[in-house]
Amino acid sequence: MVGPATVPSLTQVCDATVLALAAAIHRLALAIEGVHANQDPAPSTLTMSENAAEPAPVPAAPAIPAAPPALTAVSTGPLTANNVGPSPHTITQALSNHSGPSEGPWYTVTRGSNVGVFHQQGEATHLTLGVSGASFKRHNSKTEALNAYIHAWNLGGICVV
């Protein structure tokens, strides 16, 4: 019969880790010493001035501004997305000119080659064919379809691909 497995304590794990790190650091230090031993000694970077008792003056570092420039000094211009379809206001305006029935099937295309609210399934299908991740949905009325489009717009889910 095999006895219960022993799990090392946290102290044992930490001690083992510290020992392994110390050994790795020691090996690295030895390797660095070997590299330096095979190279010529570095030339002295300290130069003496005419008066041998004083080292040559070190040139001053360039001044660094104390504070970064104000954020208002940088302008990226307005951020706009270039793949968002027409706004709900534009869709509402276009639908107000529609003289057909407001009931019956209406389709909301939220991801396609064009997006919006459409009365014909064929149009919605055509706008989503060949579009990766295309999305359109059937609704029972124009109002329901428009509300679905507005909801998708507010969630950032409208995308012309």
N, C-alpha and C positions, 0 to 999 in steps of 0.2 A: 504494500500500500504506500502510495506517495503522500508525503506530508503536505500541509498547506503551503501555498506559495508565499514567499516572503517579499514584501514590498519595501524598498529602501525608504528611509525617512527623508523628509525634506532637507534636513541637515546633512545627511550623507550625500544626497544629490548635489547640494550646493558645494560641499567640500570637494567632491569629485570634479565638478565643473571648474572650480577655482584652481585645483591642481593641474587639470588639463590645460587651462589658459596659461598658467605660469610656465608649464613646460613648452608650450608653443611660443611664448614670448622669449624664453631663453634660447630656443633654437633659432628664432628670427634674429636675435642679437648676435649670435655666433655667426650666422650667415652674413650679416651686415659687416661685422669685423673682418671677415674673410674677403669681402669685396673691397673694403678700404685698404687692406694690406696689399692687394694686387695693383693698386693705383698709385700714381705719383702723389706725393704730399701736395695738398692744396696750397697755392701761392698765398702769401700773407695779404689779407685785405686791408691791413692797417698800414697806412703810409705815414711817414714822419715828415713834419714840416722842416723848415731850415733850422729851427731850434729843436734839437734832437730830444729835448725833454718833453715836448708837447706833441700830441698827435695832430694830424691835419684836421681842419674843421670839416664837419659833415654837412653837405648841402641840405637846406631846409626842404621839407616835404611840401608839395603844393597844398594850398589852402582848400579845405573841404567846407562847403556851406553847412551851417549849423542846423538848418531845417530844410526839408525837401520843398520843392516849389508847390505852390497852392494847387489843389486839384482843379480849381476853376481855370487854370492856365492850360489844361489839356482838354481838347474837345474832340470827341469821336463822332459827333453828329447824332442825329436821331437813329435809334436802333429800330429797324423794320425787318420783318420776315418777307421773303420774296416768293414763298410758296403757299401763302394763305389766300383762300378764295374770297369772294365778295362778302362784304359785311352784311349782317342781318338787315340793316337799313336798306341796303341796295336790293337785297332779295325781296323785302317787303314792298318796295317801290315797283319792282318788276312784276310781282304777283298781283298788285292792285290793278294793273293793266290787263290782267287775264280775264277774258270774258266767258270762259267755260265754267262748268260746274265746280263748286268748291268741295262737294262731297265725292265719294268714290276713291279709288286708289290714287294716292300721291306718293312720290318717292323722294327721299332725302339722300343725296350723294354727299358724303363727308370726306371721302378720299377717292380721287379719280383724276382723269385728265382734265376734268372741269368739275366743279362742285356747285351745289345749290339744291333747289326744290323743283321737281319736275312732275308733270302730269302723266307722262307716258313712260311705261316700263321700258320700252325699247330705247328711249333716250338715256335713261339711267343705266341700262345694261351697256349701251355703247360707250358711255363715259367711264366705265369701270373695266372694260375688257382689256386684258394685257397689263393691268396695273397691279403691281405687287402690293398686297395688303389692302386692296380696294374695298370700299365699304358703301353699300347703299341699303336702304330699308324702306319697306312699304308702310304707308300710313292710311288711315281711313278718311282723312280730310286734309284740305289745304292748311287749315289752322294747326292741326296736329303735326303735320310735316314741317311747317315753319317753326313751331315751338321746339321740335327736335333739332332743327338746324341751329337755332339760337342757343340751345343747351350745349350742343357740340362746340359751337363757336366760343362760348364762355369757358369751356373746359380746355380750349386750345386744340380741339380735335379735328379741325378743318385743314385739309392739306391737298394742294394741287400737285400731282406727280407728273 
